[in-house]
Structure formats: structure tokens, C-alpha cells
Amino acid sequence: YLRTFIYPFFTRGRPFPLQLLFFGMLFCIYNGFLQGYYLIYCAEYPNDWCTDIRFTSGLLLFLLGMGINIHSDLLLRQLRKPGEVTYKIPQGGLFTYVSGANYFGEIVEWFGFAIATWSLPAFAFALFTLCCIGPRAYHHHRYYLKTFTDYPKSRKALIPFVF
């Protein structure tokens, strides 16, 4: 939701298509409804759920992913000066290891949420997130390798040291 409602106001460069914003908002509203409906009306958690290893590990993963996502977006926003639209090589944070550090953070975030809630709709959304933005990270990585001759060859596309 951060990416849909807040991030576009901090980006610099080319204008963001209004139609894309509308469909992104529509998807987030529908997904939020499904997640909320399941958690309110379908999920049953024991009284000690907050101490369950699934909840605590999922919450830690969610917070770690959110931190990576926010930090990576901050680094990306600082790449361009006002009015610039050219691509630059992201540096620092997890960008040292992967081209799609912001995507990696978002995927970790939603898998953490899925583990913490232990719900089918949350796992479905986490998998959907992986399937949608995983390929984007791969294509960004290929673009960077083709465009920048000085792009770090040791960087992976999405998962540090692996892919």
C-alpha cells in the first residue's frame, strides 16, 4: 500500500499514468478487502497466537522486508535530481547485492505477513507478488547489464548471492 498511495508522490522524472494508478488502487482495495474479510470473519487464532513461532517469525520477516523496501525506495528516489529522467545505477543497502532490492524487500514483507497470519489469502497474495515483481527485477537486472558497461557483474537480479 505504501507503493500505491505514498511512493508516487515522491518519485521524480516521467509522469505516472493515471490509468495505472487507478488500477493499482482498485487492486489494493480488492486485496485489502479479501485480507481483512478473511482475518475478521474466517480466521480463528488461539489466545496465545502472539507467542506462536509462526506469528513472531512472520512479524520479524514482515518488519525486515518493510525496512528493506523503505530504505531501497529512499535510495532510488535520491538517484535523480529534480527534472532528471535518465536511469542511474542504484548503490548502497541491498543494491550492493541485487538489482531489485526494493522488490526483494516487498516480497519478504508479504511472505512475512502470510506466515504471521497463516492464511491462504495472504499466501496467495505473497505468491502473486513474487510472480509479478520477480520477473520485473530480472528484466531490470538485464536492462542494467546491457545499458551500463560499469554495472557490477557480481550483482544478482533479486535474491542476494542466488538469483
N, C-alpha and C positions, 0 to 999 in steps of 0.2 A: 504494500500500500504506500510505503514511503516513495517507491519509484514512480507510482502513478500520480499521486497528489502533490508531492513536495519537490521531487527531483527536477521536473521540467521547468520550474521557476528559477532554478539555479544554473541551468545549462547556458552555455554561450555558443554562438555560431548560428547555424541554419535554423529557420523557424520550424517548430514542431507541428506536423499536420493535425488539424482539429479533428478530423475523422478518426485518426489513430488514437487520439486522446479519448474520444467518445467511446470507442470500442474497448479500450483499456479500462475505462471507468465502468462500463457495463459488465465486463468480465469480473472485475474486482467486486462489484456489488453482488453479482450472482454467486461467486465463490464465497464471499463473506456470509451470504445468506445460508448457503449449504453448510459451511463450517459451524456457524452459530446455531442453526437448527439442530444439527447432529449433537453438538455439545450440550444444548439446553434440553432437548426432548428425547434423545436416543441414548446418549452415553450414560453409563452407570459406573461410578467410581467408588471404591471403598473409602471409608473415612480417613484412612491413613495413606491415601494416594500420593499426597505431597512428599511422603518419605520413601515411596517406591522408587527403585533404581531406574525404571523407565521414565518416570517424571523428572527426577533430578538430572539424569544424564541427558534427556531430551532438552530440558531447560538450559543446561550448560551449553549444549550444541547450538541451540537457538540463539543464545546471547553471543556466543563466539561468532557464529555466522553473521549476525546483525552487526557486530563490531567490525568484522572484515568488510562487509558490504558498505557500511557508512564511511569507513576510512578509505576504501578504494574509490568510492564516488567522490570523496573530497579531493583525492589525488587527481582524479580525472578532470574535475572542474578547474583545478589550478593549472592544467596544461596550457590552456589558451588565454590569451589576453583579450580584453573586450574587442569585439569585431572580427577576431580571427576565426577562420573556419577550417583551416588545414589540420590534418592529423599529425600528432606527435607521439613519440614513444613514451608510454607511461613508465615511471620509475618509482621505486620505493615500495614499502609494505610487501604484500604478496605479489605485486607486479615484478618483483625480483625473480620470482619462480614461475609465474604463469601470466599469460596474456589476458586471461579473463578473470582476474582476481575478484572483481565485483560480482561476476556471475557465480564463481565458486562460493563466495560468501552467501549469496542468496539461496543457492542450492543447499548448503549446510544449514542455513537458517530454517528452511521449510522442512527438511528431514528431521531437524531437532524438534520442531513443532509437532510433526507426525509422531515421533517417539514419545514426546511428553503427553500428548493427548491419547495416544494409542487408538486412533480412529481411522477407519477406512477412507472417509473423505479427505482427511489430512494426508494420508499416504498417497492417495490418488493425486492430490494437488502437488505433492513433493515430486512424484514421478513425472507429472505433466511439466513441472518447472524444469526438471533435468532434461526432459526430451525437447523442450522448446529453446532453452537458453544454452544448453550444452553444445548443440551444433553452431549456435551463434559464436560462442567462444572459439570453436575450432576454425570457423571462417574468418573471424577477426585475426586469429593467430596466423593463418595462411596469408591474409592481406598484409599484415605487418612484415612477415618474412619476405614477401615479394616487393613491397614498397620501400622498405628501409634496408639498405645494404649493411648498416651497422647494428641491425636488430640482434639482440643476444640469442645465439643459436642454442644455448642451454635451456632457455625458457620453454616450458610446456604450454599447451593450449588451456587446460582447465584444472587438472589435478596436479599439484606440485610433485615433481620427480617421476610422475607416472604417465599422464596423458596431456 
